[in-house]
Amino acid sequence: MRLLLRWALGAGAFWLVAHFVPGVAIASWVTALVLALLWGLIGFTVKPILVLLTLPINLITFGLFTLVINGFLLWLLGGIIKGFEVDTFLHAFLGALLLSILMGVINWVLDQKED
């Protein structure tokens, strides 16, 4: 049940990103749900490999380069998913920044309820 809640809240976070970041658009809630699912799968599979490959620059930037990786992945999803558009990499970076904040808050709130 908690996984479904995280998925739905993640879709809401994507919807908010599309609402507040110019240059990012989502066609429907179904697209937002698909995005949240794919974002979770990418975060579980591809992102750890990318973070490991960019470890030296991540250490130099104190982990901030992870935002660039997230921006790239968001930009990539914008090119793959029909109904999700990201105009430029700058928009993807800003969207990834807001998405990271929103997902951090969501995870913090849900983890507080587990205790």
Secondary structure, DSSP 8 states (H G I E B T S, - for coil): -HHHHHHHHHHHHHHHHHHHSTTEEE--HHHHHHHHHHHHHHHHHHHHHHHHHTHHHHHHTTTTHHHHHHHHHHHHHHHHSTTEEE-SHHHHHHHHHHHHHHHHHHHHHHHHHH-
